[in-house]
Amino acid sequence: MKKPGAAAARRGSGRWLQGLACGALLTLATPTALMAGVLLLPAVVVYLADDGEGRATLRAVLLFGLAGSLRPMLALWTGGHTVAIALSLLSDMAVPALAWSAQGAGWLLAQAIPVAIRVALDAQASVEIARIRAERAKLAQAWGLADDASA
């Protein structure tokens, strides 16, 4: 039997571990943490705002953000991994703009795909309804029944 506060306690310990991991990243890899913090800022905003089941929007934004951040991160890691290089890369506005645009595209897809699926399913249902009504009218005519379209 589970206690009611057990899930909340597990969430709290997960937050504690996330904080510990962020602290270790800041201490051991400051340039990487700086770059990731700036380049993945929209993902952080979505993380704080998205409370949906499964966090599909967060996953899409984070995936696109990581793809948009890969090249600058590789440049940082191969260039010497210093704070000066990280600031130099971030001062070129094309670098954060690309990463943020990629995350915006991820967010847009996460919002648009369910709508597109709904429109496609509604269209398919309308076609099926029209086919069934035509079939019913054909059967009513073949059997000599009055075609009651309101039924």
HELIX and SHEET records of a PDB file:
HELIX    1   1 ALA A    6  LEU A   28  1                                  23    
HELIX    2   2 THR A   30  LEU A   39  1                                  10    
HELIX    3   3 LEU A   41  ALA A   49  1                                   9    
HELIX    4   4 GLU A   53  ARG A   55  5                                   3    
HELIX    5   5 ALA A   56  GLY A   79  1                                  24    
HELIX    6   6 VAL A   83  SER A   91  1                                   9    
HELIX    7   7 ALA A   94  TRP A  143  1                                  50    
END                                                                             
